[in-house]
Amino acid sequence: MTSLARALTGGSGPSGQQSYRPVSTHLAIAPPVSVVIPAMNEAENLPYVFTSLPEWIHEVVLVDGNSTDDTVAVARELRSDVKVVPQRGKGKGDALIAGFAACTGEIMVMVDADGSADGAEIVSYVSALVGGADFAKGSRFANGGGTDDMTPIRKLGNRVLTGLVNRKFGARYTDLCYGYNAFWRHCLDDIDLDCAGFEVETLINIRIVRAGLRVQEIPSHEYERIHGTSNLRAVRDGLRVLRVILRERGGRPNRAPAAVRPQGPQRRAAR
């Protein structure tokens, strides 16, 4: 068997060489990929979320925000090796910090538990990272992306806040408030998260730019939440994002601005 064939089939090479995981017909990787899913009372949505995840990922880390339904039981039924992390505090930022700390993979992917993200897109994020990016930034407004779950007021607010971050920090983002992202483990040292709420996504994006890390935007399609009601509140959370932007603007100086290069569109796998 040739080296390429071994890579594409996930086989191991001679002693001392790394084994590879087949990601697509054109890509195989050695770095293990961890998927972090913050969840609170998402038992009805998890079957859709877990089904869409690629088979080649290394681990799923579910951070349970003190759910009162069967979220944990359903997760374990769907994937026996799921790593469940009980959340000590409150908020999405707090959950992500706990999830990242529990990851053993070299690549970390953030996925929401409401069914709005398509796990089949993970291949695009991982491809960008193994291709040289430090941070793969999901975007609903890059060419090939889209959203079924944003009201006009949220779209306007996101556009204004994105423009503000681009001007203040030298970024070139097309989407700011989106939680479908992936990055190498080493990025945690640069972003040093200290934010408990939904504004954590904005904080990550800002600190990635300030650290001078290489960014690649990934067109992503956001679907409507399948079951339940979102905890997002446009005005309240918009103000929290604005406070983060203003606070970070007064922090340490930027390093060289990160480059943002969009990839081509990806299709959503059938559920």
C-alpha positions in Angstrom: 0.0 0.0 0.0 1.4 3.4 -0.9 1.8 6.3 1.6 -1.1 8.2 0.0 -3.3 5.1 0.2 -2.4 4.6 3.8 -3.3 8.2 4.6 -6.6 8.1 2.8 -7.6 4.8 4.4 -6.5 5.8 7.9 -3.8 3.1 8.0 -0.6 3.3 10.0 2.9 3.6 8.5 6.1 2.1 9.7 6.9 2.1 13.4 7.3 5.7 14.7 5.1 7.3 12.1 1.7 8.9 13.0 -1.5 7.2 11.9 -3.9 9.3 9.8 -7.7 9.9 9.9 -9.4 10.0 6.5 -11.3 13.4 6.3 -12.2 13.4 2.7 -11.1 11.7 -0.6 -8.4 14.4 -0.8 -7.4 15.0 2.9 -6.2 12.9 5.8 -4.9 14.3 9.0 -2.9 13.2 12.0 -4.0 15.9 14.6 -6.9 14.7 16.7 -10.1 16.9 16.5 -12.2 17.7 19.5 -15.8 19.0 19.2 -17.0 21.1 22.1 -20.8 21.4 22.5 -22.3 23.5 25.3 -25.8 22.3 26.1 -28.6 23.0 28.5 -31.9 21.2 28.1 -31.1 20.2 24.5 -32.1 16.5 24.7 -34.5 16.8 21.7 -31.8 18.5 19.5 -28.8 16.3 20.3 -29.8 13.4 17.9 -29.6 15.9 15.0 -26.4 17.4 16.2 -24.6 14.1 16.8 -25.8 12.5 13.6 -24.3 15.3 11.5 -20.8 15.0 13.1 -18.1 13.3 11.0 -17.0 9.8 12.1 -13.4 10.8 12.0 -13.4 13.2 14.9 -11.4 12.3 17.9 -13.8 13.2 20.7 -17.0 15.0 21.6 -17.0 17.1 24.7 -20.5 17.9 26.0 -20.6 20.7 28.6 -23.8 20.3 30.5 -25.2 23.5 32.0 -27.2 21.8 34.7 -29.9 20.4 32.4 -33.2 19.3 33.9 -34.1 17.1 30.9 -32.4 14.0 29.5 -29.5 15.9 27.8 -26.7 13.9 29.4 -28.5 10.5 29.0 -29.3 11.1 25.4 -25.7 12.2 24.7 -24.4 9.0 26.2 -26.9 6.9 24.3 -26.0 8.5 21.0 -22.2 8.3 21.6 -20.9 6.0 24.3 -17.5 7.7 24.4 -18.9 11.2 24.8 -17.0 13.2 27.5 -19.5 14.9 29.7 -18.3 18.0 31.6 -20.6 19.4 34.3 -20.7 23.2 34.1 -19.8 24.9 37.4 -20.8 28.4 36.5 -23.3 29.9 34.1 -23.2 31.2 30.5 -21.9 30.1 27.2 -18.5 31.6 27.7 -18.1 29.7 31.0 -19.2 26.5 29.3 -16.7 26.9 26.5 -13.8 27.5 28.9 -14.7 24.3 30.7 -15.0 22.4 27.5 -11.7 23.6 26.1 -10.0 22.6 29.3 -11.3 19.1 28.9 -10.3 18.6 25.3 -7.4 16.3 24.4 -7.4 17.1 20.7 -5.0 19.5 18.9 -7.9 21.1 16.9 -11.0 22.3 18.7 -14.3 22.9 17.1 -17.1 24.9 18.7 -20.6 23.6 17.8 -24.0 24.8 19.2 -26.4 22.1 20.6 -29.6 23.6 19.0 -29.2 21.9 15.6 -28.5 25.2 13.8 -25.0 24.1 12.7 -24.2 21.4 10.2 -21.5 19.1 11.4 -20.6 18.2 7.9 -19.0 21.6 7.5 -16.3 20.6 10.0 -14.2 19.3 7.1 -13.9 22.8 5.7 -12.8 24.2 9.1 -10.2 21.5 9.6 -9.0 21.8 6.0 -8.3 25.5 6.6 -6.4 24.8 9.8 -4.2 22.0 8.3 -3.7 24.3 5.3 -2.0 26.9 7.5 -4.6 28.9 9.4 -4.6 29.3 13.1 -8.3 30.1 13.4 -11.1 29.0 11.1 -13.9 31.6 11.5 -17.4 30.6 10.4 -19.3 33.3 8.5 -22.9 33.4 7.5 -22.2 36.4 5.3 -19.2 35.2 3.3 -19.9 34.1 -0.2 -21.6 30.7 0.1 -22.8 31.2 3.6 -26.4 32.0 4.8 -28.8 32.0 7.7 -32.4 31.0 8.3 -32.4 32.1 11.9 -31.7 35.9 12.1 -34.3 38.6 12.5 -33.7 41.9 10.6 -32.7 43.7 13.9 -30.1 41.0 14.7 -28.7 41.2 11.2 -28.4 45.0 11.5 -26.8 44.8 14.9 -24.3 42.1 13.7 -23.4 44.3 10.7 -22.8 47.4 12.8 -20.8 45.5 15.5 -18.8 43.7 12.8 -17.9 47.0 11.1 -16.9 48.5 14.5 -14.5 45.6 15.2 -13.0 45.8 11.7 -12.3 49.5 12.1 -11.1 49.4 15.7 -8.9 46.3 15.5 -7.9 46.1 11.8 -9.9 43.0 11.1 -11.7 42.0 8.0 -14.5 39.9 9.3 -17.8 39.5 7.5 -19.6 38.0 10.6 -18.9 38.7 14.2 -21.5 37.1 16.4 -21.4 33.5 15.2 -20.3 30.6 17.3 -19.3 28.0 14.8 -15.5 28.3 14.8 -12.4 26.1 15.0 -8.8 26.6 16.1 -5.5 25.0 17.1 -5.0 24.3 20.8 -2.1 26.8 20.9 -4.5 29.7 20.3 -5.8 29.3 23.9 -2.6 30.8 25.2 -3.2 33.9 23.0 -6.9 34.5 23.6 -6.9 33.8 27.4 -10.7 33.7 27.7 -12.2 35.4 30.7 -15.8 36.0 29.6 -18.9 34.1 30.8 -21.7 35.0 28.4 -22.7 34.9 24.8 -20.3 37.7 24.0 -17.5 35.2 24.3 -17.6 34.7 20.5 -16.8 38.4 20.0 -14.1 38.2 22.6 -12.5 35.3 20.8 -12.6 37.0 17.4 -11.1 40.2 18.8 -8.2 38.5 20.7 -7.4 36.3 17.7 -6.8 39.5 15.6 -4.9 41.3 18.4 -2.6 38.3 18.7 -1.8 38.5 15.0 -3.0 35.0 14.3 -3.8 33.8 10.8 -7.6 33.7 10.2 -9.5 32.1 7.4 -13.2 32.6 7.1 -15.4 29.6 6.3 -18.8 30.1 4.6 -21.4 28.5 6.9 -25.1 28.1 6.8 -27.0 28.6 10.0 -30.3 26.8 10.3 -33.3 27.4 12.6 -33.2 25.9 16.0 -35.0 22.6 15.8 -36.7 22.4 19.2 -37.0 24.8 22.1 -36.4 28.5 22.4 -33.2 30.5 22.2 -31.9 32.4 25.1 -30.5 35.1 22.8 -31.9 38.6 23.3 -30.9 41.1 20.6 -30.7 44.3 22.6 -29.4 42.9 25.8 -26.7 40.7 24.2 -25.8 43.4 21.6 -25.0 45.8 24.5 -22.9 43.1 26.1 -21.0 42.6 22.9 -20.5 46.4 22.6 -19.1 46.6 26.1 -16.6 43.8 25.3 -15.5 45.7 22.1 -15.0 48.9 24.1 -13.1 47.2 26.9 -10.8 45.3 24.5 -10.1 48.5 22.6 -8.5 49.9 25.7 -6.3 46.8 26.2 -2.8 45.8 24.8 -1.8 47.0 21.3 -2.6 44.8 18.3 0.1 42.7 16.7 0.1 42.5 12.9 -3.5 42.3 11.5 -4.7 38.8 10.8 -5.6 37.9 7.2 -9.2 36.7 6.4 -9.6 34.6 3.3 -12.9 33.0 2.6 -13.2 29.5 1.2 -15.7 28.2 -1.3 -19.3 27.2 -0.3 -20.0 23.8 1.2 -23.2 21.7 1.0 -25.2 20.6 4.0 -25.5 16.9 4.5 -28.9 15.3 4.6 -30.3 14.7 8.0 
